[in-house]
Amino acid sequence: MTGWHASDRHLTGYADGSLPEPDAWALETHLESCAACAARVSRAVRATAAGAVLAEVRERVLDAAPAPAAAARRAARPRASRRGGAAARVTRVLWAAGPAVRGAWLPAVLLVAAGAVALAYGGGFPGARPWLLALAPVVPVAGVALSYGPHADPLHEIVAATPSAGPRLVLTRTAAVLAVSLPLLTLAGAVLPSSGAPGAAAWLLPGLALTLACLALAGWTGVRAATAVTGGGWLCAVLGPVLAAPGGRLTALLAERLSACLDGAPAQGGWAAAAVVCAAVLAVRRTAHPLLEKR
């Protein structure tokens, strides 16, 4: 490939059947969204020996059809093709993101958000926000682990053999996880009493950084192991000192700990820098998708 378009060598090899299968799969994926390259492939196929046969078959089919029907089909073909192409792209995106928002993960997110609100206002526990902020960054990380792999997708083995598998599919499902968890948990935190904890949106950058760290680490360890390392590391760093401290002021100690980790420009700037570094590592390691299959 050169830039965003297929090279002449790839087009010629694809037309005459000499292009290796991995390159052919990659080209077919590219053709789904590139009309210019699709037209070039069509011209390349017509230039081969098979092109004459295809042209003859096409002419015979059009000659056999009634003239008005054939003209109507030819006139409607470009519009239908565009409409079908857009619908197909939407369908592919929804299908790719599906495992990220079905199963046990989505009810778990709803349970965390609704449970915190119910605990604060129905259970007389005003210190629910610190505990929600402590758990919130781990929720999207867990969603990434539960959205990719044989445990999440019954067709995983088939999907893993396609050009769209690996980082591209993981990122699509990660986007679906973030689109659900970020607004839902932030809204739940906003309606809770502060109890000395940071603002309801203070967890967003840490949550994003931990998610990107999980994806970057997955290139070496696999998605599930990376989730255990990043999510477990966050929980140990935040909850460990609080649970080990003497006395019964757990909520107050947790609020202080979260303020040190999340509150203020230095803390948020550090999380932003960590997110950028993890995104850069993920971009460099984007070809490490076979390791994403580890269980």
C-alpha positions in Angstrom: 0.0 0.0 0.0 1.1 3.6 -0.7 -0.5 6.2 1.6 -4.2 5.4 1.8 -4.5 3.7 -1.6 -3.4 0.4 -3.1 -0.3 0.3 -5.3 -0.5 -0.8 -8.9 1.5 -3.9 -8.0 -1.1 -4.9 -5.4 -4.0 -4.3 -7.9 -2.3 -6.3 -10.7 -1.5 -9.2 -8.3 -5.1 -9.2 -7.0 -6.6 -9.1 -10.5 -4.5 -12.1 -11.7 -4.7 -14.1 -8.5 -1.0 -13.9 -7.6 -1.3 -11.6 -4.6 -0.6 -13.5 -1.3 -3.7 -14.2 0.8 -2.9 -11.8 3.7 -2.3 -8.9 1.2 -5.5 -9.8 -0.6 -7.5 -9.8 2.6 -6.0 -6.4 3.5 -6.9 -5.0 0.1 -10.4 -6.3 0.2 -10.9 -4.6 3.6 -9.6 -1.4 2.0 -11.9 -1.7 -1.0 -14.9 -1.7 1.3 -14.4 2.0 2.0 -12.4 3.3 -1.0 -14.4 3.7 -4.2 -11.3 4.9 -6.1 -9.3 1.7 -5.5 -12.4 -0.4 -6.2 -12.7 1.3 -9.6 -9.0 0.6 -10.2 -9.4 -3.0 -9.3 -12.4 -3.3 -11.7 -10.3 -1.9 -14.5 -7.4 -4.2 -13.6 -9.7 -7.3 -13.7 -11.2 -6.2 -17.1 -7.6 -6.0 -18.5 -7.0 -9.7 -17.7 -8.2 -12.7 -19.6 -11.1 -13.1 -17.2 -12.2 -9.6 -18.1 -13.4 -10.5 -21.5 -15.4 -13.5 -20.1 -17.0 -11.3 -17.5 -17.9 -8.6 -20.1 -19.5 -11.3 -22.3 -21.5 -12.7 -19.4 -22.7 -9.2 -18.5 -23.8 -8.4 -22.0 -25.7 -11.7 -22.3 -27.5 -11.0 -19.0 -28.5 -7.5 -20.0 -29.6 -8.7 -23.5 -31.8 -11.4 -21.9 -33.5 -8.9 -19.6 -36.4 -6.7 -20.8 -35.1 -3.4 -22.0 -37.0 -1.2 -19.5 -36.0 -3.4 -16.6 -32.4 -3.4 -17.7 -32.3 0.4 -18.1 -33.9 0.8 -14.7 -31.4 -1.5 -13.0 -28.5 0.3 -14.7 -29.9 3.7 -13.6 -30.5 2.6 -10.0 -27.3 0.7 -9.6 -25.0 3.6 -8.4 -27.6 4.9 -5.9 -28.3 1.5 -4.5 -24.6 0.7 -4.3 -24.0 3.9 -2.3 -26.9 3.2 0.0 -25.9 -0.4 0.5 -22.3 0.6 1.2 -23.2 3.1 3.9 -25.6 0.6 5.5 -23.0 -2.1 5.3 -20.4 0.1 7.1 -22.9 0.9 9.9 -23.7 -2.8 10.2 -20.1 -3.8 10.4 -19.4 -1.2 13.1 -22.4 -2.3 15.2 -21.5 -5.9 14.8 -17.9 -5.3 15.8 -18.9 -3.3 18.9 -21.6 -5.7 19.9 -19.7 -8.0 22.3 -18.5 -4.9 24.2 -22.0 -4.0 25.5 -23.7 -7.3 25.9 -23.2 -10.0 28.5 -22.5 -9.4 32.1 -20.5 -6.2 31.8 -23.3 -3.7 31.0 -25.5 -4.9 33.9 -22.4 -4.6 36.1 -21.8 -1.0 35.1 -25.5 -0.2 35.7 -25.3 -2.0 39.1 -22.2 0.1 40.2 -23.8 3.4 39.2 -27.3 2.7 40.5 -25.9 0.9 43.6 -23.8 4.0 44.6 -26.8 6.3 44.2 -29.1 3.9 46.1 -26.5 3.5 48.9 -26.1 7.3 49.3 -29.8 8.3 49.3 -31.6 5.1 50.2 -29.1 3.5 52.6 -28.0 6.6 54.4 -24.4 6.4 53.3 -23.2 9.8 52.2 -19.6 8.6 51.5 -20.5 6.7 48.4 -18.7 9.0 46.0 -15.1 8.2 47.1 -15.8 4.5 46.7 -17.4 5.1 43.2 -14.4 7.1 42.2 -12.0 4.4 43.4 -13.8 1.7 41.3 -14.7 3.8 38.2 -11.3 3.8 36.5 -11.3 0.0 36.6 -14.7 -0.4 35.0 -13.7 0.4 31.4 -10.5 -1.6 31.8 -12.6 -4.6 32.8 -14.9 -3.9 29.9 -12.0 -4.2 27.5 -11.1 -7.6 28.9 -14.6 -8.9 28.7 -15.2 -7.7 25.1 -12.5 -9.5 23.2 -11.6 -13.1 23.1 -13.2 -16.6 22.9 -15.0 -15.9 26.2 -16.8 -12.8 24.7 -17.5 -13.7 21.1 -18.8 -17.2 19.9 -17.4 -16.4 16.5 -14.0 -15.3 17.8 -11.9 -17.9 15.9 -13.5 -16.8 12.6 -13.2 -13.1 13.4 -9.6 -13.5 14.5 -8.7 -14.8 11.0 -10.0 -11.6 9.2 -8.0 -8.5 8.4 -10.1 -6.5 10.8 -9.1 -8.6 13.8 -6.5 -7.6 16.4 -6.0 -3.9 17.4 -8.6 -2.6 15.1 -11.4 -4.7 16.6 -10.2 -4.2 20.1 -10.2 -0.4 19.6 -13.7 -0.5 18.2 -15.0 -2.4 21.2 -13.0 -0.2 23.6 -14.7 2.8 22.1 -18.0 1.2 22.8 -17.0 0.4 26.4 -15.9 4.0 27.0 -19.0 5.5 25.3 -21.2 3.6 27.9 -19.1 3.8 31.1 -17.8 7.3 31.0 -21.1 9.3 30.9 -22.9 6.8 33.1 -20.4 6.7 36.0 -19.7 10.4 35.8 -23.4 11.2 36.0 -23.8 8.9 39.0 -20.8 10.6 40.7 -22.3 14.0 40.0 -25.5 13.3 41.9 -23.7 11.9 45.0 -22.6 14.0 48.0 -18.9 15.0 47.7 -17.8 13.7 51.1 -14.5 15.4 50.6 -13.7 13.5 47.4 -12.6 15.1 44.1 -15.2 16.1 41.5 -17.3 13.5 39.6 -15.2 13.9 36.4 -11.8 13.6 38.1 -11.6 9.9 37.2 -12.0 10.4 33.4 -8.3 11.0 32.6 -7.1 8.2 34.9 -9.7 5.9 33.4 -8.6 6.7 29.9 -4.9 6.3 30.8 -5.5 2.9 32.5 -7.5 1.7 29.5 -4.7 2.8 27.0 -2.1 1.2 29.3 -4.1 -2.0 29.3 -4.3 -2.0 25.5 -0.5 -1.2 25.2 0.5 -3.9 27.6 -1.8 -6.4 25.9 0.7 -6.5 23.0 3.0 -8.4 25.3 0.8 -10.2 27.8 -2.7 -10.5 26.2 -5.8 -8.6 27.1 -6.9 -10.4 30.2 -3.4 -10.4 31.9 -3.0 -6.7 31.0 -6.3 -6.0 32.6 -5.3 -7.8 35.8 -2.1 -5.8 36.0 -3.5 -2.3 35.3 -6.8 -2.7 37.1 -5.2 -4.5 40.0 -2.4 -2.0 40.2 -4.8 0.9 40.5 -6.9 -0.8 43.2 -3.8 -1.7 45.2 -2.4 1.8 44.9 -5.7 3.5 46.0 -7.3 1.0 48.4 -4.2 -0.7 49.8 -3.0 2.1 52.0 -6.6 2.9 53.1 -7.4 -0.7 54.1 -4.1 -1.1 55.9 -4.5 2.1 57.9 -5.5 1.8 61.5 -8.8 3.1 62.7 -12.3 3.1 61.2 -12.2 6.3 59.0 -12.0 4.4 55.8 -14.2 6.8 53.7 -12.4 9.9 54.9 -9.0 8.2 54.3 -10.1 7.1 50.8 -11.2 10.7 50.0 -7.8 12.0 51.0 -6.1 9.3 49.0 -8.2 10.1 45.9 -7.6 13.8 46.3 -3.8 13.1 46.2 -4.2 10.9 43.1 -6.8 12.8 41.1 -7.2 16.3 42.3 -5.3 19.3 41.0 -3.5 20.3 37.8 -0.3 18.2 38.6 -2.2 15.0 39.1 -4.4 15.5 36.1 -1.4 16.6 34.0 0.4 13.4 35.0 -2.5 11.2 33.9 -2.8 13.1 30.6 0.9 12.5 30.0 0.5 8.9 30.9 -2.4 8.6 28.4 -0.3 10.1 25.6 2.7 7.8 26.3 0.4 4.7 26.4 -1.3 5.8 23.1 2.2 6.2 21.5 3.2 2.7 22.7 0.0 1.3 21.4 0.5 2.9 18.0 4.1 1.6 17.7 2.9 -1.9 18.8 -0.1 -2.0 16.6 1.2 -5.0 14.7 1.4 -7.1 17.8 -2.1 -8.4 17.5 -1.3 -12.1 17.7 -0.5 -11.6 21.4 -4.0 -10.2 22.0 -5.2 -13.8 21.6 -3.6 -14.9 24.8 -6.0 -16.1 27.5 
